[in-house]
Each structure stands twice: as structure tokens, then as C-alpha cells.
Amino acid sequence: MLGWQQWSSLGPFCSFTLTLGRSSLATATSSTLKFVNSAWGWTCTFLGGFVLLVVFLATRRVAVTARHLSRLVVGAAVWRGAGRAFLLIEDLTGSCFEPLPQGLLLHELPDRRSCLAAGHQWRGYTVSSHTFLLTFCCLLMAEEAAVFAKYLAHGLPAGAPLRLVFLLNVLLLGLWNFLLLCTVIYFHQYTHKVVGAAVGTFAWYLTYGSWYHQPWSPGIPGHGLFPRSRSVRKHN
């Protein structure tokens, strides 16, 4: 058993360790949030390469390839539009507060811009954009990557570059799921996360579950890549 003096001598070390741990946690949290903010850029880079290779190798047609890649353009528009909508909700539901040692002092400043310009804080209902983005990216990547099994079944060319890009997409999808779990556990309020995930799922349903099935849309993943004649010829 350690004596009182021995325990007391550990005080500065424990205090230093706790401070270092908090500093490391804050740094890791900041880095994680910055990385999540760039999730759409990473998704477009990896998934765009996969769609490009799959469609072009299957059809050798630039127009068809461009049409399938346009789904990523739609996804980018959805992400930008949702982000602006979330900011609008926060503006409409928020109020201006000045942090004081005794608490928060409410100010009557009318909008976020004037509030922040005065050095205060604007607090409103914040939909979790991180939960929305990660949910939307996971569903989108799962839809696009599912085509690869059918692609291989039709005996289309699948060299090392395509297989490597597919593997990178699978790893990125796993990373997004892990960060989504971390976001759900450690960041934002519960209702903010639920709303963000619900909006992300609804955006996926409107695009991949509904609009992309229409003839005047970019089309669902795999549309026009596997002609029936080729399938019938293979069975014969």
C-alpha cells in the first residue's frame, strides 16, 4: 500500500497526465470533425474513380459514363442544399447570447451576422450536418458499389486497377460507418443526430429510391451496362 506522502507525490504527475489527455482529446476531436467535413470530397474522389472505370469499361461510351457520373453531381447539390437549409433553420430558431462568468446574457440582436460581429454566440436548433453527410455517403456508396458483383458476373474486364479502386471504396465505406458511430456516441445532441440521419436517409430515398428510376434521370447504378442480349448469349 502507498502511504499518504507517496500518493501526494503522484499528484503533479496525475494532474499533468490528465491535462495532456484532455489536450490530446481536444486535438483528436478537432481533427476528426475537420476530416468529417471533407467526407464528400473523399467520397467523390474514390467513388468517382470507381464509377468511371466500371461504366467506361462496360460500355466504352463517354456519354453513358458522363450520365452515370452525374449522380455524384446531384449528390454534391444535395449536400450543399442541405447544408444551407440547416444553417437557415439555425438562423430562424436562434438567439444571440453573450457568455459571462455567471452564465449567458441574452441580447436582442436580430441575426447571426450582427451577433457574431459583436463577439457573441448565436444558438439555435442545429441539425447534425455530420450525421447527415455520413449517412448519405454510406447509403450512396453502398448503392454504387453493389454493381460490382453484377459486373463480375457478366465477365467484364476487371483488372488490378479496378479491383484496387473497389477495395479502397470498401475501406472508405467502413471508415464512414465507424465515424458515424463515433458521431452518434460522442458528438451533438440526440435529436439533432436523429434529424440529420433521417434527412440523409430521405435524400437517399428521393434520389436512388425514386428519381433515378425515371427515364429523365441519371439512372440507377448499373443501368444500361449489362444488355440482356449479352446475358442470354452467355447462358446459351
C-alpha positions as CSV (number, residue, x, y, z in Angstrom):
1,M,0.0,0.0,0.0
2,L,1.2,3.5,-0.8
3,G,1.5,6.0,2.0
4,W,-0.1,9.4,2.1
5,Q,3.2,11.1,1.1
6,Q,3.7,8.7,-1.8
7,W,0.2,9.4,-3.0
8,S,0.7,13.1,-2.7
9,S,3.9,12.9,-4.7
10,L,1.9,11.4,-7.6
11,G,-0.4,14.5,-7.6
12,P,1.6,16.6,-10.1
13,F,2.1,13.6,-12.4
14,C,-1.6,12.8,-12.4
15,S,-2.5,16.4,-13.0
16,F,-0.1,16.6,-15.9
17,T,-1.4,13.3,-17.4
18,L,-5.0,14.5,-17.1
19,T,-4.2,17.8,-18.8
20,L,-2.2,16.0,-21.5
21,G,-5.1,13.6,-22.0
22,R,-7.6,16.4,-22.4
23,S,-5.4,18.3,-24.8
24,S,-4.9,15.2,-26.9
25,L,-8.6,14.5,-26.9
26,A,-9.4,18.1,-28.0
27,T,-6.9,17.8,-30.8
28,A,-8.2,14.5,-31.9
29,T,-11.8,15.8,-31.8
30,S,-10.9,18.8,-33.9
31,S,-9.1,16.7,-36.4
32,T,-12.0,14.2,-36.6
33,L,-14.5,16.9,-37.2
34,K,-12.4,18.5,-39.9
35,F,-12.0,15.2,-41.6
36,V,-15.7,14.5,-41.5
37,N,-16.3,17.9,-43.1
38,S,-14.3,16.8,-46.1
39,A,-16.2,13.4,-46.3
40,W,-18.0,14.4,-49.5
41,G,-14.7,15.3,-51.2
42,W,-13.2,11.9,-50.3
43,T,-16.3,10.1,-51.4
44,C,-16.4,11.9,-54.8
45,T,-12.7,11.1,-55.4
46,F,-12.8,7.4,-54.6
47,L,-16.4,6.7,-55.8
48,G,-16.0,8.8,-58.9
49,G,-13.0,6.8,-60.0
50,F,-14.9,3.5,-59.4
51,V,-18.0,4.6,-61.4
52,L,-15.7,6.0,-64.2
53,L,-13.9,2.7,-64.6
54,V,-16.9,0.4,-64.2
55,V,-19.1,2.3,-66.7
56,F,-16.4,3.0,-69.3
57,L,-15.0,-0.5,-69.3
58,A,-18.5,-1.9,-69.6
59,T,-19.8,0.4,-72.4
60,R,-16.7,2.3,-73.9
61,R,-19.1,5.2,-74.3
62,V,-18.3,8.6,-73.0
63,A,-21.9,9.9,-72.9
64,V,-23.1,6.9,-70.8
65,T,-20.1,7.4,-68.5
66,A,-20.9,11.1,-68.0
67,R,-24.5,10.3,-67.3
68,H,-23.6,7.9,-64.5
69,L,-21.1,10.3,-63.1
70,S,-23.8,12.9,-62.9
71,R,-25.2,11.1,-59.9
72,L,-22.2,12.5,-58.0
73,V,-23.1,16.0,-59.2
74,V,-26.6,15.5,-57.9
75,G,-25.2,14.3,-54.6
76,A,-23.0,17.4,-54.3
77,A,-26.0,19.6,-54.9
78,V,-27.9,17.7,-52.2
79,W,-25.1,18.1,-49.7
80,R,-24.8,21.9,-50.5
81,G,-28.5,22.4,-50.4
82,A,-28.9,20.5,-47.1
83,G,-26.1,22.5,-45.5
84,R,-27.7,25.8,-46.4
85,A,-31.1,24.5,-45.2
86,F,-29.5,23.5,-41.8
87,L,-28.0,27.0,-41.4
88,L,-31.3,28.6,-42.3
89,I,-33.0,26.5,-39.6
90,E,-30.4,27.6,-37.1
91,D,-30.8,31.2,-38.1
92,L,-34.6,31.1,-37.8
93,T,-34.7,29.3,-34.4
94,G,-31.7,31.0,-32.8
95,S,-31.0,33.8,-30.4
96,C,-27.9,35.9,-29.6
97,F,-26.1,35.2,-26.3
98,E,-23.1,36.8,-24.6
99,P,-21.0,34.3,-22.5
100,L,-20.4,35.7,-19.0
101,P,-18.7,34.1,-15.9
102,Q,-22.2,34.0,-14.3
103,G,-23.8,32.4,-17.4
104,L,-25.3,33.6,-20.7
105,L,-26.7,37.0,-21.3
106,L,-29.5,37.2,-23.9
107,H,-29.1,40.0,-26.5
108,E,-31.8,41.4,-28.9
109,L,-29.5,41.3,-32.0
110,P,-31.7,40.2,-34.9
111,D,-29.5,37.9,-36.9
112,R,-26.4,35.7,-36.7
113,R,-24.1,38.1,-38.7
114,S,-24.7,41.0,-36.3
115,C,-24.4,38.7,-33.3
116,L,-21.1,37.2,-34.3
117,A,-19.8,40.6,-35.4
118,A,-20.4,41.8,-31.8
119,G,-18.3,38.9,-30.5
120,H,-21.3,37.0,-29.1
121,Q,-22.7,33.5,-29.7
122,W,-25.6,32.5,-31.9
123,R,-27.5,29.5,-30.6
124,G,-30.4,27.8,-32.4
125,Y,-31.6,24.4,-33.4
126,T,-28.6,22.7,-35.1
127,V,-29.3,19.7,-37.3
128,S,-26.2,17.5,-37.2
129,S,-24.7,18.0,-40.7
130,H,-22.0,15.4,-39.9
131,T,-24.7,12.7,-39.2
132,F,-26.5,13.7,-42.4
133,L,-23.4,13.7,-44.5
134,L,-22.0,10.4,-43.2
135,T,-25.4,8.7,-43.5
136,F,-25.9,9.9,-47.1
137,C,-22.4,8.9,-48.1
138,C,-22.7,5.4,-46.6
139,L,-26.0,4.8,-48.4
140,L,-24.8,6.3,-51.7
141,M,-21.5,4.2,-51.7
142,A,-23.4,1.0,-50.9
143,E,-25.7,1.6,-53.8
144,E,-22.9,2.3,-56.2
145,A,-20.5,-0.5,-55.0
146,A,-23.3,-3.1,-55.3
147,V,-22.9,-3.0,-59.1
148,F,-19.5,-4.6,-58.9
149,A,-20.9,-8.1,-58.2
150,K,-23.1,-8.0,-61.3
151,Y,-20.2,-6.5,-63.3
152,L,-18.0,-9.5,-62.4
153,A,-20.9,-12.0,-63.1
154,H,-21.1,-10.7,-66.7
155,G,-17.4,-11.5,-67.3
156,L,-16.5,-7.8,-67.9
157,P,-12.8,-6.8,-67.7
158,A,-11.7,-6.4,-64.0
159,G,-8.0,-5.7,-63.9
160,A,-5.9,-4.8,-60.9
161,P,-6.7,-1.0,-61.1
162,L,-10.5,-1.5,-60.9
163,R,-10.2,-4.1,-58.1
164,L,-7.9,-1.7,-56.2
165,V,-10.3,1.2,-56.5
166,F,-13.2,-1.0,-55.4
167,L,-11.2,-2.1,-52.3
168,L,-10.4,1.5,-51.5
169,N,-14.1,2.3,-51.7
170,V,-14.9,-0.6,-49.4
171,L,-12.4,0.7,-46.9
172,L,-13.7,4.2,-47.1
173,L,-17.2,3.0,-46.6
174,G,-16.1,1.1,-43.4
175,L,-14.4,4.3,-42.2
176,W,-17.5,6.4,-42.7
177,N,-19.5,3.8,-40.8
178,F,-17.0,4.0,-37.9
179,L,-17.0,7.8,-37.9
180,L,-20.8,7.8,-38.0
181,L,-20.8,5.5,-34.9
182,C,-18.4,7.9,-33.2
183,T,-20.5,10.9,-34.1
184,V,-23.6,9.2,-32.7
185,I,-21.9,8.4,-29.4
186,Y,-19.7,11.5,-28.7
187,F,-21.0,14.5,-30.7
188,H,-24.1,16.6,-30.9
189,Q,-27.4,16.2,-29.1
190,Y,-29.6,13.2,-29.6
191,T,-32.5,14.8,-31.5
192,H,-30.0,16.7,-33.8
193,K,-28.4,13.4,-34.8
194,V,-31.7,11.7,-35.4
195,V,-32.9,14.5,-37.6
196,G,-29.6,14.6,-39.5
197,A,-29.7,10.8,-40.1
198,A,-33.4,11.0,-41.1
199,V,-32.8,13.8,-43.6
200,G,-29.8,11.9,-45.1
201,T,-31.9,8.7,-45.5
202,F,-34.7,10.7,-47.1
203,A,-32.3,12.3,-49.5
204,W,-31.0,8.9,-50.5
205,Y,-34.6,7.6,-51.0
206,L,-35.6,10.6,-53.1
207,T,-32.6,10.1,-55.4
208,Y,-31.7,6.4,-55.5
209,G,-35.1,5.0,-54.4
210,S,-37.3,7.2,-56.6
211,W,-36.0,9.8,-59.1
212,Y,-33.2,7.6,-60.5
213,H,-35.7,5.1,-61.7
214,Q,-37.3,7.7,-64.0
215,P,-36.1,7.8,-67.7
216,W,-35.2,11.5,-67.4
217,S,-32.8,11.0,-64.5
218,P,-29.1,10.0,-64.3
219,G,-30.3,6.4,-63.9
220,I,-29.8,3.9,-61.2
221,P,-26.3,2.3,-60.8
222,G,-25.7,-0.3,-63.5
223,H,-28.4,1.0,-65.8
224,G,-27.5,0.3,-69.4
225,L,-24.3,-1.5,-68.6
226,F,-25.5,-5.1,-68.9
227,P,-27.6,-5.7,-72.0
228,R,-29.9,-8.6,-71.9
229,S,-28.5,-10.0,-75.2
230,R,-25.1,-10.4,-73.6
231,S,-26.6,-12.2,-70.6
232,V,-28.7,-14.5,-72.9
233,R,-25.7,-15.2,-75.1
234,K,-23.7,-16.2,-72.1
235,H,-26.3,-18.7,-70.9
236,N,-26.6,-20.2,-74.4
